[in-house]
Amino acid sequence: MTSAESDVRAKNRRFYEERVAPMINEKFGGYSARIAVGLSGEGSDCFGFDDEISRDHDFGTGVCLWLTDEDMALFGEELAEAYEKLVSEKDRSFYTERLRERRGVMTIHDFYSNILRIDCDTDGCTMTEQQWLNLDHACLATAVNGEVYRDDLSAFTKFRDLLLGYYPDRVWRIRIAEKMHDYSAALQVNYARCMTRGDVVAAELCKARGLEAAMELYFLLKRVFPPYYKWTFRELEKLDDQGEFAERIRELASTPCSLEAWEDTRYHPNRQNLKDRIVCASENIGCDLAEMLKLLGLTNNMHPYMESHVRRVLGNTD
């Protein structure tokens, strides 16, 4: 975490401790133990990725206050008014309308349901298999990012912990199989076809889709939700302790398509054109992913062609 990111997190935490917490204790002392507070949800500051560039929109000091549906009906309106007075003071006048939607007083149900785009059972703290299958990785990362400063009831944290427990095994395997297919189709099959035809534009699209699939596979195998696409590689660098996989991804991303490597070359479905650096990089990434699959007991070989592992990964998921 950079010093700028640390400063943003510290500033929001300080705002809670110095302004919000005293306000709650003074005006809502009888309900203070029922108010969960933290900073989570949409926004680069919740991920700890905020920097000078990202502060051109939806930026400001603020926190989230989460209530049960019953408490929202009981004192939510008064709490929201008191909180708005704090963020509307002169030194925080840059607080945008969009940020007001992301921070402030809200129900636990609405927080999770709005981010995940489903009707979350936050009271029963359950998720159906179909709901898990329909969810987007980035939405899940957004729902569990940031920090929870206080949650005496544990009502907010309980559903958060359900999500942090990660996908059920069957859903996890299906998601892995989907991304293995995406990687193979984009980089290990269609890229070569496009380059043989001399279609560099289509080949670049294949490379981009393959990069995305490779990174999502890495997160799946690490059992971590990847954030919004523009932050995925940055989070991957933090997750990859050794840095080797991240460096392979960086190498692939920075290597341009080379028509020269395909001159006088005929397409063959079972023969890789290793004169092309992108093909070499994609095979190395495939080897890394196959090694991770094997270590997790999801496959029994090290073949870099991801599609060859799909059936074994899926197992008895039907």
Secondary structure, DSSP 4 states (H G I P E B T S, - for coil): --HHHHHHHHHHHHHIIIIIHHHHHHHSGGGGGG-EEEE-SSSHHHHT---TGGGGSS-----EEEE-HHHIIIIIHHHHHHHHHHHTSGGGTT--HHHHHHSEEEEHHHHHHHHHTS--BTTTTB--HHHHHH--HHHHHHHT-SEEEE-SS-HHHHHHHHHHT---HHHHHHHHHHHHHHHIIIIIIIHHHHHHHT-HHHHHHHHHHHHHHHHHHHHHHHT----SHHHHHHHHHHH-SS-HHHHHHHHHHHPPP-GGGGTT----TT---TTSHHHHHHHHHHHHHHHHHHHTTS-S---S-GGGGHHHHHTT--
